[in-house]
Amino acid sequence: MLVRRAMMLLAPKAGERIADMFCGLGNFTLPIAQLGAHVIGVEGSDALVRRAEKNARHNGLENRCEYQVANLFEADAASLAALGKIDKMLIDPPREGADALVKALPALDSGIDAPQRIVYVSCNPATLARDAAVLVHEKAYHLRGAGIASMFPHTAHVESIAFFER
């Protein structure tokens, strides 16, 4: 359900370059590629990146997926620029959120291309709220929608999803 919702909000299309930040094994990377976009999956663990590459090959999507190892907790403008033009971005960080990543995104008036659409999936509503404030107040994104998915019944844990556009 969460992957379907994320794909609906992200709306990947053929010809687009989409970054999947904190991609892990490719839970979102592969569905994005199946919908025709070229995906750059970025993850901090070399072992997870190797497994994501294997998953892409196993699913016949290796031509639409590329992976990079990078510590996204230390992301900066230069590391994002090195990815090239990104049309859309999916962010699925661990509980710590994506503070450095969202701060590294170009400001609207910088003259640098930035993703026009961001879908942010979070297991920690507090860090999502913190990062959303940066996206809206510092990076000129508009929050278009947000919700939760109860992935862990009978617990207080929920997955949150938010959708931003410029």
Residue, then its C-alpha position, 0 to 999 in steps of 0.5 A: m500500500l505504501v509503495r503504491r501511494a508513493m508511486m501515485l504521488l511521485a508519478p514517474k514517467a519515461g524519460e524522467r531522472i528520479a533520485d531515490m535517496f536512502c534507497g536500501l535494497g530498492n523497495f522504491t527504486l524498482p517500482i519507479a524503474q518499472l514505470g519507465a523512469h531512470v532511477i539513481g538510488v543512493e544509499g550509505s551502505d555498500a552492501l545494500v547497494r550491491r544487493a540493490e544492483k542484484n535486485a535490479r538485474h534480477n528484475g531486468l531493470e539494470n538499464r534503468c537503475e544506477y546506484q551510488v554509495a554516499n553518506l546522505f547524512e553529510a550531503d551537500a550542494a556539491s554531492l547533489a549536483a554530482l547526480g546531475k539533473i534530477d526531475k523528482m526525488l523520493i526520500d525514505p530516511p531512517r528515524e534520524g530524517a534527512d536534515a543535511l539532504v534537504k538543506a543541501l537542495p538548491a534554493l529556488d532563486s539559486g539558478i540551479d535545477a532542483p527536483q520539481r516534486i519530492v515524496y518523503v516517506s518517514c517512520n518518524p513524524a517528528t523528523l518529517a515535520r522538521d525536514a518539511a519546515v526546511l523544504v517549505h520555508e527555506k527551499a520554496y516547496h509547497l506541501r501538497g499533501a500528507g498522510i499516514a500508513s499504519m504498517f505496524p498494527h497494535t503499536a504506536h509506530v506509523e509510516s508518514i508520507a508527504f508530497f511537495e512540489r515547486 
